[in-house]
Amino acid sequence: MGGFPQYRAGTPLTILRLPSRPSPHRSLTMPTPFPADWQALLQHEPFAAMPAEQLALLAGQARRQHYPRGASLTSPQAGPASQLFIVLEGQVLAEDIYSGQAFALLGQGEMFPLGALLAQRPVTNHYRADSDCMVLQLPLTAFVALCQQSAAFQLFCTQRLANLLSRARQLHPAALGGQGLSLHTPLAAVIQRPAVCCRPETTLRPLLQLMQQEGVGSVVITSPEQRLLGLFTLRDLLDAHLAGHGDDTPVQQLMRQPSCLLPPSALASEAMLALVQSGERHVMVCEGMTLVGIVSEHDLYRLSRLDMKEMLQRLSRCDSTAALSGVAATFRRQVLALFQQGMDANATTRLLSLFNDQLLTRLCQLHLNAAGQEEVEICWLQLGSSGRQENTLSSDQDSALVFRCNNALRQQQLAQQLPAIAQRINSALSACGIPLCRNGLMAGKPSHCLSYADWSDTVIQQLQNAAPDAGHIGLYLDLRPAWGQHKLGLELAGQLRQVASQPAVLSALSRSARRYQPPLGWSGRLQTDQNEQLDLKAAVDFFVDAARILALHAGSAASRTSERFAAAAGLPGLSASACQSFADSAQFLQELRLRHQLACQEAAARLDNLIRPAELGALDARILKETLRQARKLHAWLAQYLP
């Protein structure tokens, strides 16, 4: 390694402290016109998002430098990073100093070494010109000053992937009703008016007069410091009347604790999901416990034109598969319209999964209840993407049925009767637009309709004997109870997590996940198949599998991929920012996948997960490459820590 300084984990570093937001009063130098031959940079982030005056400031400090092919731009021997390089023409090769292997080819608009500059340490790679190169070099002091001056530049340098995703979403339609608001809008911007509030000692009569005067159906009870204490609605008034409370009753005896509290930064889509799951009609928008405002069902309907409660009520009134199928088709059209208007992939997949759960519940009520099985413990389990609540348009049915009965003879009868009933439910779900599982991993199959004891023995044995190609085992580790005695499903899930957390099982799961190789060549080019296509599902599945493994390793019971990555922060070699980048990568792949499936549907083509990278826009293509770089980092972590 020829005298290269060693900068491994644990080496003390001086971290460059950037301000939380740029200073409006600090500038680099007098503005310099942005040179004409630098204009190509404006096609790339963050330069595309920077106003002319900030670009001019960059031009005033950056120095143009030519490097012939093979020349070294920087290496660990150069000491702590002292300048930023921006590739203007040509390509720069990044080589790992320990293996000597090239791992990235940096082209026009790409910057390096951001990590070394921010940490004020030497680079850990060797950068050399792969062809004749023209680069811009920005001194460290100018780099710091530009970060202070430009929000777009600072955000890109510190949160590269998140910044690219944010810019990508701005390119897709997100406005409804011409108001510039959508379900991707933070709640702070959705609040229509100040909340109507009163003190806890206010009695019933003046409270009702206040509600009439303000024309509202709810009042928030707060302390003098605006701390949230409770909520009173017209529904609570009916309860108070039936309980015999008089006009002089203080509202603190009548109020209830709201169950939907979200911060101002939460998205409108999160609020809609919270209302549906809780049955509430209002979201309290709070900083900590300090009230900021209130968002109602009506406010969200105005944004989405989707009345989830009305849709679910229609579902509960259906008494045939044909009727359920009609409601399901209408719902999916509306959710996809919201996705086109800017709702993110996480909210879209949760909404689809939530509706599919309600659809399943209605079918179980019609079929399992009618079969007279109420006296037996039964639980329908969702597996795979349904278990994680990450359904897309092409998600098929991965499910199981577990039952328990103290009477051995009765349990034998159930083992014979229940698969046929579950098969009817599987068929009905298929008629409602949720395809049958091609591998037969469904509750209607005898192999997936078992007693609690049989399920426990069968899956635990599979986990303990996990082979590198046993990818389907992950489906069971996504197990979530959806109908019936949920306790039964939760007990089984807890047992499986305990076994799967054993080092030998985690390593087997890691080896299985690492069979996937991110389709990104060392040159940074996307690798496609013979039809110039790339399989998005395979990429998504890798992040899903890795997140599951990380959560098990961290001892977390989280089920959604984003929550699993968050739970993994703090594991050896995994920072919170790295885990967030993994989660952002998985979400972008899901968004790309949903957009592709939507295009297939509009073209009346078969739904698949195969895209042509050559047809992507420049920004989407760049983000796709970045997500696959993140996949490569995740792959390396699994190989190092769970070989």
N, C-alpha and C positions, 0 to 999 in steps of 0.2 A: 504493500500500500504506500510505499515510497514517501514516508514522512507526512502523509495527510494527517491533520489533527483529528482526534476522535471526538465526535459530538454525538454521544449516545444518550439514551434516556437517563435522566438523573444529573446530567451536566448542568451546573448553575448557568442561568441565562439572564440577561438584562432585557426586560420586555419593554418595547416601545409603547408608551401610553398615548393613545390618540384621544382627543376630546370626544365626548358623547355625541356632540353635534358640531358641525362646522361653525367657525366664527364669522359673522358677517362683516367684521371690521378689519380682518387681516388679509392682506394680499401678498402675492409673491414679488411682483415687480410691475413696472408699467406694461400694459397690454402690448403684445407683439402680434401682428397679423399671422394667422395660421397658414403656413406655407402651402402652396397649391399642390406640391408633390407629396404632402402628408394627408391629403384629403381622403385617401383610401381607408385611413383609420376610422373615419366617421361611419363606416359600415359595421364597426365592431363595438361591443360594450367594453368599458363604460363610456367611451368617447361619444357614442351616439346619443347618450343621455346628458351630455355636458353642454351648457350654453356657450355661446361664442366667446364671452369674456373669459371663461375658465379655460377654454382651449387656447386662447391667446396667451394666457398666463403660462400654460404648459409650454407653448412655443418659445416663450421668453427665457425659459430655464433649461430646456432639453438641448442636448448636443448631438448632432448627427455624426455617426461613426461607421466606417466601412470595415468589414472583416472578410478576408479571402477564405475560400473553402479550406477547412481543417484548422483554422485559427481558433485559439481558446479565448472565450469571452470572460469566463470566470470559473473558479474552482475553489475547493476548501482552502488551498494554500494561500489564497488572496486575503485571508483574514475576514473579520466581520464585514458583512455586505455593506457597501458604501454607495451603491447606485442602483437605480431601477433600469432594466433593459426593456425596451418596447420594440418588437420586430416590425420593421417597416417594409422590407423586401427580403426575399430569400427564406431560408429555413435554418433553425438552430436545433442541434441534437442534444438531448439531455441523457447523460450516461450515469448509471449507478457507480460510485467510486469503489465499492467493495467487490461487486461482481464484474465490473467492466462492461456490463450489458447496457445497450441503449434501450430506453423505455418510453421515450416521448419525442415527437418531432414538433417543434413549435413554429407556427407560421404567422403570417401577417396579423397584427393586432394583439398578439399574445404577449403577456408581460411576465417577467421573472426577475429576481427570486423574491416573491412577495413574503413568503413565510420567514425567510432569513432577514429581510429588512425589518419586518414587524418585531421579530425577536432579537434583533441586533446581534446576530450570530453569523458565522461563516455558512456558506451554502453547503449542502450535503451531497450535491451532484456536480458533475463536470459538464459545463455547457460549451459546446464547440460549434463552429459554423459548418453546416452540412453542405452548403453551397455558398457562393458569394452572397454576403449578407449586408444589408443596410439596417442599422438599428438606431433608435434614439436612446440616449443615456441621460437619466435624470438624477442629479446628486441627492443624497439622503436628506439634506436639509430642505431641498425643494420638494422632495416626495412628501415629507411631513407637512410642509406648508400647504401643498395641494390637497392633502387629505383634510386639513383644517378648513380649506376654502370651499371644497366641492363635496357635497353630500353624496353624489353619484359615484365619484371616484373612491371616497372612503368606504362606502358600502360594498363596492365591488372588491376592493382589496381585502376587506375583513370578512365578508360573507359572500363569496363569489357565486356559489351555486344558487343561494337564495335570491340574490340580486338578478341573476339571469332568469330565474323562474318568474319573478315579479314582472320583469320587462316582457316576457313571453305572454303573460296573461293580459297585458295591456294591448296586445295585438289582436286579441279575440273580442268579439262583441260582449259588452258587459252592462250596457245601459238598458233600463226598462222604462217605458212611459216617458222617455225623453228627459228623465230627471238625473241621469248619470248614476243612479243607485241600482244595486243588484244584491243578490244573496252573498256576493263576495265583499259586500260593503261592511266595514266595522260598525258595531252597534252605536258608537259615538255619533256617527253621521245619520243613523236611522231615527234617533230620538226626535219626535215631532214637536214636543212642547215640554216645559218643566212639569215634573210630576206634581200632582195635587197631594199635599201632605197635611197631617195634623199631629198634635201631640197625644201621647197615650191617655192623658186625663180627659180628653174631649169626650163629651157624652153623646149618646146616640142621636138625639134630635138635631143639635147643631151640626153634627157630622152629616146627616142626611140633607140638611139645608145646603151645606157646602157642596155636596155631590150634585144636587139639583142646579145650584148656581153655576157650577163649572161645567155641567153637562158631561160628567164622567161616570163610569160604572165601578170605579175602584179608587181607594184612597190609601196612600202609603203612610204608615205611622212611623215617625222618626223622633229622635232626641233633638234637643236644641242644637247639637253639633252635626245634625243631618245623618246620624248613624241610623241604619235601617233596624227597626224593631219588629215590624209586622205589616200585614196587608189586610184590608177590609174591602170586600166586594158585595155586590147585590146578592150574591149567593149566600154570603155570610149573614146578610140581613134576614133572609128567610129562616135560616137556622136560629137566629136570635129570637125572632118572633115565635117560632114553634117552641122554644125553650122558655118562653114567658118573660124575657128581659124587657124592662121598661125604658122609657125615653131618657131616664137619668143614669143609665148604665154606662160606665166609662168604656171606651173602645178597647182599652187594654185587656178587658175581660172577653171581648168578642173577636179580636183579631186573631189571625193565624200566621204561622211562619211560612213565608213563600219558599218553595223548593227549587225555583229556577233563579239562580244568581249567576251572572256572567260579567266579566270585566268589559270596559268600553272597547278594548281591542278585539274582543271576540267577534266573529263574523255573523252576519244575519243568518246564514245557513246553520250555524251551530245553535242559534236561538230557536230556529224552527224545529230542529231535531229535539232540543231539550223540552220544548212545549209538548210535542207529540208524545215523547216518552214519559213525561210526568203527568200529563192530563191538565196542566195549568193553562191559563189564558194570558198570563203576563210574565215577562222576564224583567227582573230587577237588575238594572245595570249599575254595578257598584265598583268602586276602587276600595278593595278591602271590604269593610262593612259600611263605607260611606256612600250614600245614595248619589248617583249621578243623574239617573233618569229611569224611565220605564218604557218598555217596548211591548206592544200588545199583539195578539193574534192578527188583528186587523192591519196593523202596520206591516207585518210580514206578508200578509195576503196581498197587500198593495204592491209589494215588491215582486212576489213570485207568481201571483194568480193561481197558486196551488193551495187549496184548502184541504190539508191532510186529514183533519178530523172528519170533515164531510165525506172524504174518500173512504176512510176506515169505517165510518158508519154505514156507507153503502155496502161495503164488503160484509159487514156483520149481518146484513139483511138478506144476502144472497143465499139461496137454498139449492143451487145446482151448479155444476161445473161450467155450464154455458154462461150463466150469469156472472160467475166469478171471472171467467176469461175476459168478458167485456170490460169489467172494471179494471182488471190488470193491464189490458192493452191501453186504456185511457191514461192510467197512472204513469206507465212507462213513457208514453209520448210527452206528458207534462214534465216529468223529471228530466228527460233528454233536452227538452226546450230550455230548462233552467241551466243545464250544463252548457248549452250553446251560448247562453247569455252570461256566462262567467262563473257559475258555481264550480268549486274545485272538485277534484276527484275524490277526496276523502268524504266530503258531504254527499256527493252523488252516489258513491258505493254504499254509504250508510243508509241513505234514503231507500235505495233499491232493496237492500237487505232487510230494512225495517218493514217495508211493504210485503216482501216475500215471507217474512215471519208471520205477519198478520194473515196472509193468504193461507199459510200452512195451518195456523190456529183454527181458522174457520173450517178447513177441510177435516182436521182432527175432530172438531166438534160434531161435524156431520157424520163422520164414519166411525171413529173410535168410541164416541159416546153412545152412538146408536147401537153399537155391538155389545153394550152393557158391561164395559170393563172398568167402571168407576171404582169398584171395590179393590182393585189391584193397583199397585204402584207401577205406573207406566210413564216413561219420559221419552219424547222424540228429541233426538240429538242432531244438531246441525254440525257438519264437519267441513273442513277445508275453507274456501272463501266464504261460505255461508256462516261457518262457525266464527270466522274473524269479522264478520259483517263487512265484507269487501266484495260483494257481488258486482259483476259487470253484466253487460248484455248477453255475453256468451257463457256465463257461469252455468254449469250443469248442477244436477242434484248430487250432493255428497251428504248422506244422512245415515242415521242408525236409530234403532228402537231398543230401549233397555227396559226390562220389567223385573219385578220382584214380588214373590208371593210365598207366604209361609207354608202353604199347602203344596206338597210335592206333586200330587196328582194334578191339581189345578195348574201348576206351573208347566207341567208337561202338555196340558191342553192348550195353554197360551202359546207355547212354542210352535204348536201346529196351526193355531188359528190366526195369530197376529200377522205373520208374513203376508197372507192373502189380503188382509185389511190394509196393511201398509202399502202393498202393491197398488191397490186402488187409489190411494192417496198420491203415490208417485205418478200414476197415469194421469190423475187430475191436474197435478202440478205441471206436467208436460203439456197438457191441453191449454194451460194458462200461460205458456210461454217459457217455462223453465225446463230445459232439455233433460232427458234421462242421462244418468252417468254412463258413459261408454264402457267403463270398467266394472259396472255393476255394483259400485259401492253405495248401496241404497238400502233404506229400511225395509223395503219390500223383498229383499233377498234373505233367505234363511240365515246366511252367513253374517248378516248385519241386523238380525232381529233375535237378540239373545237375552238370557237372564243376566242379572247383575254379576253373578258369580262367573258365568261363562265369559262375559265380556272382559271381566277383570283378568281371568286366566289367559284368555286368547291374546289380548293386546299386550299385556305385560310380557308374555312369552315372546311375542314378535319384537318388542322393544329390546329385550335382553339378548335376542339373537340377531339384532339389526345388522343386515349386510349393507355394504356401500351403495347398492342399487335399490335399497328398500325405501324409495322416496315417498311411497304412499303412507308410510307410518306417520309422517308429518300431519296428515289429515286428521288422525285421531288426537294429536296433540293440540289441534284447534277446536276440539270438542266444546260445544256450547249447548246447554239445555234450552229448547225453544217452546215446548208445550208439555203439559202434564206436571208430574212431581219433579220440580227443578232440583230439589235436594238430591234426588237419585243421580242425576247427571253431574251435579257438582261434586258429589262423593267420588264418582268414577274419574272425573277430570283431575281431582286432587291426587288420587292414587297414581294416575299415569304420569303426572308432573314429577312426583317423588321418584319414580323409577327412571324417568327420562333425564333427571338431573345428575345421575351417576356419571362419573368421568368416562367410563367405557362407552356408555350409550351416547353421551355428548360427542365423543370423538367419532363414533360410527356415523352419527347424524352429520357431523362436519365433513367427513369423507364423502358422504352421499351428496351434500350440497356442492362440494368442490368438483364434482364431475362436470359442472357447468364451467365453461371458460368464457369470460367476457369477450365478445367479438370485436376486439380493438387491437389492431396490430401495433408493433412497437413504434411505427411511424405515425401513429395517431389516426390512421385511416380505419373506417368501419369495415368490418369483414362480413360480407353477405354470402348467401348461398348461390347456387348456379343460376337462379332466377333473379339475382340481385335483390333478394329480400332478406329481411332480418326479423327474427321471431321475438316479438315483444313479450309474449307470455313466458318464454324461457328466462328472459331477463328479470321480469317481475317475480317469477317463482324463486329465483336465486335470492333476491332481497328478502322475500317472505320467509324462505327457509333459514337464512342467516339470522333474521330478526328473532325467529322462534328459538333458535339455538342460543342466542345471546341472552334472551329473557330467561330461559331455563338456567343458564349459567349464573345469572344474577339473582335467581330465586324469585322471579316475578311471575305473577299469575296473569299478566296483561295478555290480551288476545289480539288486539289490532296491531298491525305492523308498526305504525308510527309510535304507538305507546310502548311497544316492545323495544324499539331502538332507544326511546327516552329512558327506559328502565335500565338499559345497559351502560349508560354513561357512568364512568367511574371504574369499570372493569379495567384490568391492566392494559395499558396501551390505547384506551378509548376515552377521549375527551367528550364533553357534552357537545361541542361544535362538530366533532367528527360524526357523532351519532345523529345529529340534526341533518348533516349533509347526506347521510345514508337514507334518512327518512324522506328528505326532499327528493332524492333520486328516485326512490320507489314511487313517490306521488307523481313525479313527472312522467314516469313510464306508464302509470295507470291513466293519466290524462291523455297521453299520446294514444294509448290503447283504446280508450273510450271514443276519442275523436275518430280513429280509424273505423271502429265498429259502427259508429253513427254514419260515417260515409258509406260503409257497406250496406247498411240498412236503407239509406236514401237511394242507393243505386240498385236496390232489390237483389243484392249479391249475397252469397253465403258469408255469414259472420266468421271471420278468422282473426288472427293476431299477427299477420305478416305484412310488414310495411316495406316500402322501397325508400331507403334513406335518401336516394338521389332526388326524390320528389319533395323532400322537406324544405322548408324555408331555411335561410342561413342561420337564424337564431335558434330554431328548434334543432337543427343539425348540430350546432355547437353545444347545446345543452345535452343532447343525446350522448355526444362524445364525453362530456364531463361526467354524466351519470355512469357511463361504463368505466371511466377512470376510478370513480368511487367504488364500483363493483370490484375492480381489480384490487383496490386497497382492502376491501372487506374480505376478499378471497385470501389475500396474504395474511390478514389477521387470523383467520380461521386456521390456516396452515401452520402458523407459528404457535398459537395458544391451544388449539384443539387438534393436533395432528392425527 
